[in-house]
Amino acid sequence: MPYVVVSATPHSGRYRPEHIMVDKPYEQSSRWSGAYPNGEKQWLLLKLETPGILSAYQHTPEEFGLMRG
């Protein structure tokens, strides 16, 4: 489903929101990271090229291999 990134919460360092459009999940060139630490809400706003139905999905720290301490 073609899309563009329209807006997002501030990003961390070089991990810009547009990087998610690069389909290389094992490379840093394909990652986005929000600038807010400590579990604050972070979001991306995508514009779809054609109408579609999307559902919200929330990743947990464990899915990213992060541990809370």
Secondary structure as UniProt FT lines:
FT   STRAND          3..8
FT   TURN            13..14
FT   HELIX           17..21
FT   TURN            25..26
FT   HELIX           28..30
FT   TURN            38..39
FT   STRAND          44..48
FT   HELIX           61..64
//
